């Protein structure tokens, strides 16, 4: 129900820091992955009536929301960051190969 809150918070931070991080880390990839997941999950939760467009917005109480954020939101955010890290590592490795092949 509120699992998207954790990646949304992370996306806000990464978006704010994006201009300060060197381009080689492809923060735009991470931001796209984070915001895409947030939008997808928010739409899914709205479609299932777990989020409403009027206060208090979430149809569950805090005693249900916090465990879900810890059980689903945190691992989901960590998985996104892990996949992004792998993508950056692969891109860096491919960039080095292209430079090496181009030097010959």
C-alpha positions as CSV (number, residue, x, y, z in Angstrom):
1,X,0.0,0.0,0.0
2,X,2.8,2.5,0.7
3,X,5.8,0.5,-0.5
4,X,6.3,3.2,-3.2
5,X,7.1,5.8,-0.5
6,X,10.6,4.5,0.1
7,X,11.8,4.6,-3.5
8,X,10.0,8.0,-3.8
9,X,12.1,9.3,-0.9
10,X,15.2,7.9,-2.5
11,X,14.3,9.3,-5.9
12,X,13.9,12.8,-4.4
13,X,17.4,12.5,-2.9
14,X,19.0,11.2,-6.0
15,X,17.3,13.8,-8.2
16,X,18.5,16.6,-5.9
17,X,22.0,15.2,-5.9
18,X,22.1,14.3,-9.6
19,X,23.9,17.4,-10.8
20,X,26.6,17.0,-8.2
21,X,27.5,13.5,-9.2
22,X,29.9,12.8,-12.1
23,X,28.3,11.8,-15.4
24,X,30.1,8.5,-15.4
25,X,27.7,7.3,-12.6
26,X,24.7,7.8,-14.9
27,X,22.4,9.2,-12.2
28,X,19.8,9.8,-14.9
29,X,19.5,6.0,-15.2
30,X,19.0,5.6,-11.4
31,X,16.4,8.5,-11.4
32,X,14.5,7.0,-14.3
33,X,14.4,3.6,-12.6
34,X,13.3,5.1,-9.3
35,X,10.7,7.5,-10.6
36,X,9.4,4.8,-13.1
37,X,8.9,2.4,-10.3
38,X,7.2,5.0,-8.1
39,X,4.7,6.0,-10.8
40,X,4.0,2.4,-11.7
41,X,3.3,1.4,-8.1
42,X,1.3,4.5,-7.3
43,X,-1.0,3.8,-10.3
44,X,-1.3,0.2,-9.3
45,X,-2.3,1.2,-5.8
46,X,-4.8,3.8,-7.0
47,X,-6.3,1.2,-9.3
48,X,-6.8,-1.2,-6.4
49,X,-8.3,1.5,-4.2
50,X,-5.4,1.4,-1.7
51,X,-4.7,5.1,-2.4
52,X,-7.5,7.6,-2.7
53,X,-7.2,11.2,-4.1
54,X,-8.5,12.8,-0.9
55,X,-7.1,13.0,2.6
56,X,-5.8,10.8,4.3
57,X,-4.8,9.4,0.9
58,X,-3.8,5.9,2.2
59,X,-6.6,3.6,3.1
60,X,-4.6,1.8,5.8
61,X,-3.3,3.0,9.1
62,X,0.2,3.6,10.1
63,X,0.4,0.2,11.8
64,X,-0.1,-1.4,8.4
65,X,1.9,1.1,6.3
66,X,5.2,1.1,8.2
67,X,5.8,-2.7,8.1
68,X,5.0,-2.7,4.4
69,X,7.5,0.1,3.8
70,X,10.2,-1.9,5.6
71,X,9.3,-5.3,4.2
72,X,8.6,-4.3,0.6
73,X,9.8,-0.7,0.0
74,X,13.3,-1.0,1.4
75,X,14.2,-4.3,-0.4
76,X,12.7,-2.9,-3.6
77,X,14.8,0.3,-3.4
78,X,17.9,-1.7,-2.6
79,X,17.3,-4.0,-5.6
80,X,16.9,-0.9,-7.9
81,X,20.2,0.5,-6.6
82,X,21.9,-2.9,-7.0
83,X,20.7,-3.2,-10.6
84,X,21.8,0.4,-11.4
85,X,25.2,-0.4,-9.9
86,X,25.6,-3.4,-12.1
87,X,24.5,-1.3,-15.2
88,X,27.1,1.4,-14.3
89,X,29.8,-1.2,-13.8
90,X,29.0,-2.9,-17.2
91,X,28.9,0.5,-18.9
92,X,32.3,1.4,-17.4
93,X,33.8,-1.9,-18.5
94,X,32.4,-1.5,-22.1
95,X,33.7,2.0,-22.3
96,X,37.2,0.8,-21.3
97,X,37.0,-2.0,-24.0
98,X,36.0,0.5,-26.7
99,X,38.9,2.8,-25.7
100,X,41.3,-0.1,-25.8
101,X,40.1,-1.4,-29.1
102,X,40.2,2.1,-30.6
103,X,43.8,2.6,-29.5
104,X,45.0,-0.3,-31.6
